[in-house]
Amino acid sequence: MHPSRPVPAPPASRRTSRLPRGARRQQLLRAAQDVFVAQGFHAAAMDDIADRAGVSKPVLYQHFPGKRELYLALLEQQVAELTDRVRQAMAGTEDKRERVDGAVGAYFDFIDADGEAFRLVFESDLRNDAGVRQVVEDGVRHCIEAIAEVIAVETGADPERSLLLSAGMTGLAESSARWWLAGKGTLSRDEAVSLMSALAWRGMSGFPRRDGDPAGD
């Protein structure tokens, strides 16, 4: 979170549009994301979010009873987005190496997405809040479990070891993606993903499959 980062002004058209409830909710969540990412939870105000969305504060309160509830709804949405990316990467191919590439790439894509929503998940200034911490921990666990299921099938590792291997892989993907984004040097997203998935694969491919053959063969 960067308290001094300016929040973009809302387009004028948002101030007069009438939207269905579901569309309005999404609009408010997008506005809240802009404000929370720019200012952090504690510095952000519901007035700021309503102004960013181009609505009155009573309209905002019709959808969310308070700032914490709005933050939790946004956090749940972003955690679900990351989990979906990881699960789709695992389900999108039967090739073991491509699954590793996909899992690592899912973290890079989530962290490099427009709006910097990853900051709400990994850099929240409200992590001491039990509800926020629970949402984040549940999301991390779901990602780890999704990858662990594949590791267990491919290597024959028991659940405890599969989860530990998956936790190491997701930790590698997250930390390397955040490092890459912060630097934004000459290294492209694809090259960065290739490097980190190669590192992960060299470890994973050394584990035997159920039939006793190396996983990489």
C-alpha positions as CSV (number, residue, x, y, z in Angstrom):
1,M,0.0,0.0,0.0
2,H,1.2,3.5,-0.8
3,P,-0.7,6.2,1.0
4,S,0.6,9.0,-1.3
5,R,-0.5,7.2,-4.5
6,P,-3.2,9.3,-6.2
7,V,-6.6,7.8,-6.9
8,P,-7.7,8.3,-10.5
9,A,-10.8,10.5,-10.9
10,P,-14.0,8.6,-11.9
11,P,-15.3,9.0,-15.4
12,A,-18.1,11.6,-15.5
13,S,-20.5,9.0,-17.1
14,R,-20.5,7.0,-13.9
15,R,-22.1,9.8,-12.0
16,T,-25.4,9.6,-13.9
17,S,-25.6,5.9,-15.0
18,R,-28.3,3.7,-13.5
19,L,-27.1,0.1,-13.1
20,P,-28.7,-3.2,-12.1
21,R,-27.8,-4.2,-8.5
22,G,-25.1,-6.8,-9.5
23,A,-23.4,-4.4,-11.9
24,R,-23.5,-1.6,-9.4
25,R,-21.9,-3.9,-6.8
26,Q,-19.1,-4.7,-9.2
27,Q,-18.6,-1.0,-9.9
28,L,-18.4,-0.2,-6.2
29,L,-15.8,-3.0,-5.7
30,R,-13.7,-1.7,-8.6
31,A,-13.8,1.8,-7.0
32,A,-13.0,0.4,-3.6
33,Q,-10.0,-1.5,-5.1
34,D,-8.6,1.7,-6.6
35,V,-8.9,3.5,-3.2
36,F,-7.7,0.7,-1.0
37,V,-4.7,0.0,-3.1
38,A,-3.7,3.6,-3.3
39,Q,-4.4,4.6,0.3
40,G,-4.5,1.4,2.4
41,F,-7.5,0.4,4.5
42,H,-6.9,2.7,7.4
43,A,-6.4,5.9,5.4
44,A,-9.3,5.2,2.9
45,A,-12.7,6.7,3.6
46,M,-16.1,5.6,2.4
47,D,-16.5,9.2,1.0
48,D,-13.4,8.5,-1.1
49,I,-14.9,5.3,-2.5
50,A,-18.3,6.7,-3.2
51,D,-16.7,9.7,-5.0
52,R,-14.5,7.3,-7.0
53,A,-17.5,5.3,-8.0
54,G,-19.5,8.4,-8.8
55,V,-22.3,7.6,-6.4
56,S,-23.7,9.1,-3.2
57,K,-22.6,7.6,0.1
58,P,-26.1,6.2,0.9
59,V,-25.9,4.2,-2.3
60,L,-22.6,2.7,-1.2
61,Y,-24.1,1.8,2.2
62,Q,-27.0,0.1,0.5
63,H,-24.6,-2.5,-0.8
64,F,-22.0,-2.6,2.0
65,P,-22.8,-1.7,5.7
66,G,-19.3,-0.5,6.4
67,K,-15.7,-0.1,5.2
68,R,-14.6,-3.4,6.8
69,E,-17.4,-5.3,5.1
70,L,-16.6,-3.7,1.8
71,Y,-12.9,-4.5,2.2
72,L,-13.7,-8.2,3.1
73,A,-16.0,-8.5,0.0
74,L,-13.2,-7.2,-2.2
75,L,-10.6,-9.4,-0.6
76,E,-12.8,-12.5,-1.0
77,Q,-13.3,-11.6,-4.7
78,Q,-9.5,-11.3,-5.3
79,V,-8.7,-14.4,-3.4
80,A,-11.2,-16.3,-5.5
81,E,-9.7,-14.9,-8.6
82,L,-6.2,-16.2,-7.7
83,T,-7.6,-19.6,-6.7
84,D,-9.5,-19.8,-10.0
85,R,-6.3,-19.0,-11.9
86,V,-4.4,-21.7,-10.2
87,R,-7.1,-24.3,-10.6
88,Q,-7.6,-23.5,-14.3
89,A,-3.8,-23.9,-14.8
90,M,-3.9,-27.3,-13.2
91,A,-6.9,-28.5,-15.1
92,G,-5.9,-27.0,-18.5
93,T,-3.3,-29.7,-19.4
94,E,-2.2,-33.2,-18.6
95,D,1.4,-32.4,-19.3
96,K,3.3,-32.2,-16.0
97,R,5.8,-29.6,-17.1
98,E,3.0,-27.4,-18.5
99,R,1.2,-27.7,-15.2
100,V,4.2,-26.3,-13.4
101,D,4.5,-23.5,-15.9
102,G,0.7,-22.8,-15.5
103,A,0.8,-22.7,-11.7
104,V,3.8,-20.3,-11.7
105,G,2.3,-18.3,-14.5
106,A,-1.0,-18.0,-12.6
107,Y,0.8,-16.1,-9.8
108,F,2.6,-13.9,-12.2
109,D,-0.6,-13.0,-14.0
110,F,-2.5,-12.3,-10.8
111,I,0.3,-10.1,-9.5
112,D,0.8,-8.3,-12.8
113,A,-2.9,-7.7,-13.4
114,D,-4.3,-4.1,-13.8
115,G,-5.2,-2.4,-10.6
116,E,-2.6,-4.1,-8.3
117,A,-5.2,-6.0,-6.4
118,F,-2.6,-8.5,-5.3
119,R,-1.5,-5.9,-2.7
120,L,-4.8,-6.4,-0.9
121,V,-4.0,-10.1,-0.6
122,F,-0.3,-10.1,0.1
123,E,0.4,-6.6,1.5
124,S,-2.8,-5.7,3.4
125,D,-2.4,-3.2,6.3
126,L,-5.3,-5.0,8.0
127,R,-3.7,-8.4,8.3
128,N,-4.1,-8.2,12.1
129,D,-7.9,-8.3,11.6
130,A,-9.1,-11.9,12.3
131,G,-11.6,-11.8,9.4
132,V,-9.0,-10.5,6.9
133,R,-6.4,-13.0,8.0
134,Q,-8.9,-15.8,7.7
135,V,-9.9,-14.9,4.1
136,V,-6.2,-14.7,3.0
137,E,-5.2,-17.9,4.8
138,D,-8.2,-19.8,3.3
139,G,-7.3,-18.5,-0.2
140,V,-3.6,-19.5,0.2
141,R,-4.7,-22.9,1.5
142,H,-7.1,-23.5,-1.5
143,C,-4.3,-22.7,-3.9
144,I,-1.9,-25.0,-2.1
145,E,-4.5,-27.8,-2.0
146,A,-5.2,-27.5,-5.7
147,I,-1.5,-28.0,-6.6
148,A,-1.0,-30.6,-3.9
149,E,-3.7,-32.8,-5.5
150,V,-1.7,-32.9,-8.7
151,I,1.6,-33.5,-6.9
152,A,0.1,-36.4,-5.1
153,V,-1.2,-38.0,-8.3
154,E,2.1,-37.4,-10.2
155,T,4.6,-38.4,-7.5
156,G,2.7,-40.7,-5.2
157,A,3.6,-38.5,-2.2
158,D,1.3,-38.7,0.8
159,P,-1.0,-35.8,1.6
160,E,1.3,-34.2,4.2
161,R,4.3,-34.2,1.9
162,S,2.3,-33.1,-1.2
163,L,1.0,-30.1,0.7
164,L,4.4,-29.2,1.9
165,L,5.8,-29.4,-1.6
166,S,2.9,-27.4,-2.9
167,A,3.4,-24.7,-0.2
168,G,7.1,-24.4,-1.3
169,M,6.1,-24.1,-4.9
170,T,3.4,-21.4,-4.3
171,G,5.7,-19.5,-2.0
172,L,8.4,-19.5,-4.8
173,A,5.8,-18.3,-7.4
174,E,4.4,-15.5,-5.2
175,S,7.7,-14.2,-4.0
176,S,9.4,-14.3,-7.4
177,A,6.5,-12.7,-9.1
178,R,6.4,-9.8,-6.6
179,W,10.2,-9.4,-6.9
180,W,9.9,-9.3,-10.7
181,L,7.0,-6.8,-10.7
182,A,8.9,-4.5,-8.3
183,G,12.0,-4.5,-10.5
184,K,10.3,-4.4,-13.9
185,G,13.7,-4.5,-15.7
186,T,14.3,-6.0,-19.1
187,L,13.1,-9.5,-18.1
188,S,9.8,-10.2,-19.7
189,R,6.9,-12.0,-18.0
190,D,7.3,-15.1,-20.1
191,E,11.1,-15.3,-19.4
192,A,10.6,-14.8,-15.7
193,V,7.9,-17.5,-15.6
194,S,10.1,-19.8,-17.6
195,L,13.0,-19.3,-15.2
196,M,11.0,-19.9,-12.1
197,S,9.0,-22.8,-13.5
198,A,12.3,-24.4,-14.6
199,L,13.6,-24.1,-11.0
200,A,10.4,-25.7,-9.6
201,W,10.3,-28.4,-12.3
202,R,13.9,-29.5,-11.6
203,G,12.8,-30.2,-8.1
204,M,9.5,-31.8,-8.8
205,S,10.7,-34.0,-11.6
206,G,13.1,-35.7,-9.2
207,F,10.3,-37.3,-7.3
208,P,9.2,-40.8,-8.4
209,R,5.8,-41.5,-9.8
210,R,3.7,-44.3,-8.4
211,D,5.2,-46.7,-10.9
212,G,8.6,-45.9,-9.6
213,D,9.8,-44.0,-12.7
214,P,11.1,-40.4,-12.3
215,A,8.3,-37.9,-12.8
216,G,10.2,-36.1,-15.5
217,D,10.5,-39.2,-17.8
